[in-house]
Amino acid sequence: MQSPLPVRDGVNATRLRLPGEGPWDTAMDYMMHRWGHIDPQGIEDRFDAGEIVGEGGVPLDRTTPLQDHTFIWYYRSLPPETRIPVDITILHQDEHLLVVDKPHFLPTTPGGTYIQESALVRLRNQLELPDLIPMHRLDRMTAGVLLFSTNPRTRGRYQVLFEKRQVQKEYECVSAAGPADGYPAVDFPVVVRNRMTKSRSYLLAEVIDGEPNAETRIERLETFDAGAPSGAAGTPAAAPGSPGRLARYRLEPHTGKTHQLRVHMASLGLGIVNDAFYPDLLDKAPDDYTRPLQLLARGIRFVDPMSGKPVEYRSGLDLSEARRARP
């Protein structure tokens, strides 16, 4: 449903559905019920100023009956945010698409305590593109190639590509070179298939019994230690399971479940370096910008629906653990 209020400061107006009935006579009564314990004066002031609107942008006042509107829109009061010390690199921009390298720690879209400090809001404000919309998402802790639509008129043609799985994605990660104790050896390349689920009320994705709905091809690209990648001139390659050995892997997801790559690597006993969720959920701690999750969206390929030509966009970022190992 189209908002009657424009994007402001890079952020969409909030939409609220009003109940069809209840012990509230007016729309303001219902908002007081929901949020009056936080800022009752602010709610009254917004109604008095006509800053809360219904369908068609009609302003509501204190006496507007609850039943007059199904949806109302308003701008949230945004608390100040500390800037996340990372920058976004633009890889490509045209009249239809914006392709960027999203850094670790920056969420794709606003949520929770991150509003202005999200890739979407930063880019809307930086490029003065209020209609910017992400075509897909990367976890806050995952870096790499991220696509946005810049043109509402052609957005649907790109959305269809994702819906029909006509977009090929390639990721890289750094994990242990061999599985953890208790896990069987892995013969790479390997395809992991299972059934995954994640509820809104539970932080982690889970593997459950049933028909597989998640699939990832995993290939080990190189193994290395604190010196240099295996195979480098004059560098002996230790056994993959040796203590302290790491490896860089290529991950090719054929589906797009939440946390799929992290779960699939952990299921092999190869939890991704600096993953605070899998295989074990760690206590919440402040972000350590020196220890990013070693997961990167390396590239994305598809046939551009506007030009009809194959295109590929590649990240210019590196995984820090792999970079340190190179001479």
N, C-alpha and C positions, 0 to 999 in steps of 0.2 A: 504494500500500500504506500503510495507516494505521500511523503510528508508535505504539509502545507507550509512548513517553515524551512528556510534555506539552511545549508551548512553554515555554522558560525565558528570561527577560529579553528576550522578543520574538523569540527565535531558535529555529527548529526543531532538533531533534536530528538529527545526521548519520547517514545510513544507509550501511552498507558491505556489499557483496555478498562473501561468502567463496567462494573457489574450491572446486570439488567434489573436487579432488585436487591433489597437489603434494608438495613435500619438507617440508611443515609438519605436525607432529602435532597441534598445538592452535591454537585461534583466536588465542591470544596470540602464538604463534610467527609467525603470518601478519602480525599487526599490527606485531610487531617488525621483520619483513622490510620492511614498507611505511614505517614511521615511527620505527623504533628509533634511527636516526641523529640524530633531532631531540630526542626526550625519552624515553629508555628507562625511566627511573625513573617518570615520569608514567604511562606505559602500565601498568607493574606495579601502581602504586598504584590505578589505576582498576579493574583486575581484582580487586584485594584488597578494594576498597570496594564491589564489586557495582554499579559505575556503568556497566558495559557490559552490555547486555541483548540477548536474542534475541527471537524471535516470542513474543508473549504476555507480554512484559516479564520473562522468566526471566533472572535475573542469571547471567553467566558468571564463571568463575574461571580461574586460571592453567592448570588441567588440562582444561578443557572441550575435547573433541576437535573438530577442524576440521569434521568431517562432521556434527556435531550441529545446526548451523544454516546456513541459506542466507544470511540477512541478520542483521546485528547493528546496534544503534543506540547512540549515545553523544553526549555534549555535547562540542563542541570547546572548547579553552581559547582564549579570545578575547583578542588583544592589545589594549592601550589604543588608542583612536582619537581623533584631534584632531577636534573638532566642526567640521563644515562650516558657515560663518557664513550660513546661510539658514534660512528658516522656511516651514512648510507652512500654507496657509490652507484651512480646511474650508469647502466651498461648500454641501454638503448631507449630511445624515445621517438615516437612518431604520432600521427593523428589518431591512432587506435590503441597503441600499447605503450606502457612504460615498464622497462625491465631493470631491476636493481639488484645489487648485492646487499642483502640484509645482514647486518652484523649479529653476532651472538648477543644475547641479553635483551634485545629489542623485540617486543611483541609485534605481530603483524597488524593487529587491529586493537582498538581500545577495549579495555576490560579490567575490572578490579581497580587496583591503584594506578594503573598505567592508562592514561588518556592522551594527554599531549605527547607523552613519551611512548608513542607507538609509531611504527613505520607509516601507517596510513595517514595519521594526523600530521606528522612531520612533513610528509611529502605534499599533502594538500596545501599546507601553509607555505612551504618552500617554493613550490612550483605554481601556486595560485590555480590549483585544479580541484575545485570543490566536488566535481563529479567523479573523482578517482575512486575506484573500487577494486579490491584484490580479486584476482581470478582463482587463487588457491591460497593456502596458508602454510606457514612454517611455524613450528613451535618457537616460543620465545628464546629457548636456549640453542636452537638450530640456526646456523648461518647459511647464506648462499642465495641462489637465483630465485627471485620472486617476481611474479607478473601481476601488473595492474592494468585494468581497462581505463582508458582516458576518454572514451567516447560512448555515451549511453546508446547511441543509435546502432553501433556495431558490436556492443557488448555480448549480446546473445549468441553471436556466431562463434565467439571464443569460448563462451560457457559450454556450448554443445561439445566442443572438443574434449573438455574435462569430463563431462557427463558420459560420453561414449568411450572414454579411456583411449582417446586418440593422441594423447600427449605422453611422450616417453621421458621419464625422469631418471636421473642418475645421481646418486649420493656417494659420498666417501665418509669413512669413519676410521678412527684409530682405536683398536682394542688390543687385548693380549694376543700374542702370536699363536697361542695354543689354548684349548679349553681349560677351564678351572677344574680342580680336582673333583672327581665324581661324574664328569661329563665324558662321553665317548669322543674319540678322535673324529675330526671332520675331514672329509675328502672334498676339497674345493675344486671347481665351483659347486655350490650346493643350492638347492631351492628349498626354502622353508615354507610350508603351508600349514595353517591351522585356523581355528575359529576364534576370533577376538571379539570382545565386547567392552564397552566403557560407558558407565552411567554418568549423568551429570553430578550425582551426589558422591561419586567415588573418585578419588584422585588418580588412581592407576587403571590402566587397561588390563584386562584379564584374558587368559586363554581358557576356553571352555570346550566341552565335548560338542561335537556336531559337524556338519558339513563345513569344510574350510571356506572362509570368506576373506582371507588375507594371504598374500603370496609375495615372496621376495627372493630374487636371485642374488647370491652373495659370492663374491670372488676375492681371494686374497691377492693383493697386488705386490706387496713387498713386506719383508720383515726387517726389523732394525733394532738397535739398542742405542745407547747414548752416543755411539760413534757415528755410524753411517748406515744406510740401507744395505741389506744383504746383496751381494753381487757387485758392490762397488770395488774398484781395483784395489787389491791388497787387503781387503777386509774379509776375514773368515766369517761365514754365516753359521751362527749357533743354531742348535735344534729349535724348531718352532715353539716347543713348550718350555724352553729354558727360562729360569727366573729372570725377570726384568726385560724379557724380549717383548716387543710390541709389533704390530702389523697394521698396515693400511689396507682397507678393504673397499671394494666397489659394491654398492648396493643398488639393485634395480627393482623397485617395487612395481608389481603388476596391479596392486590395489592401493587404497589410500586410507587405511584405518588409523585412528589416533594412536600415536606412539608406536606404530607398527614396526619401524626399523629398530627401535630401541628394544622392543619386546623380542623380536626375532633374533637379534644378536645375543641377548641375555639367555634365550632358550638354548643356545649352543654352548653356553658357558663362556661367552665372549662379550660380557657387558662392556659398553662403550666407556672409554676413559672419561672421568669426571661426570658420569651420569648419577644424579642424586636420587633417581627413581628406581632404576632397574640395574641389577637384579634385586637390590635391597633399597628400601625407602629410607633415606637418611633424614635426620632431624633438620627442620627448616633453619637456614642460616642466611645471613646477608650475602648478596652476590659477591663472588671473588672474581674480579675481572681478569685475574692472571690465570684462572683455571676454567676456561670455557669448555662446554661439552664438545667432545671431539667428533662432531657430526656436521657435515657440510652438504648442502644441495649443490652439487658440482655443475650439473647441466640439465637443460630441458630442450626437447626437440618436438616439432610438430609441423604440419603443413599449414601455413598461414592462410586462413579462409579469405582474406582480402586479396592477396597476391596470387594464391594458388601454388606458392613455391615452398619447398622445405626450408625451415629456419632452425637454427640452433643457437642457444645462448649459454655461455660458459662463465662460471664464477672465476673471478681473479683472486679469490681468497685462498689461503692455505690453512690446514690444520696445524696448530702450533706444535703439537707433539711430533708430527712428521717433519715439520720445518726444522726443529731443533736437532734432529738426527742427521740432517744433511750437512756435509762439510762446507 
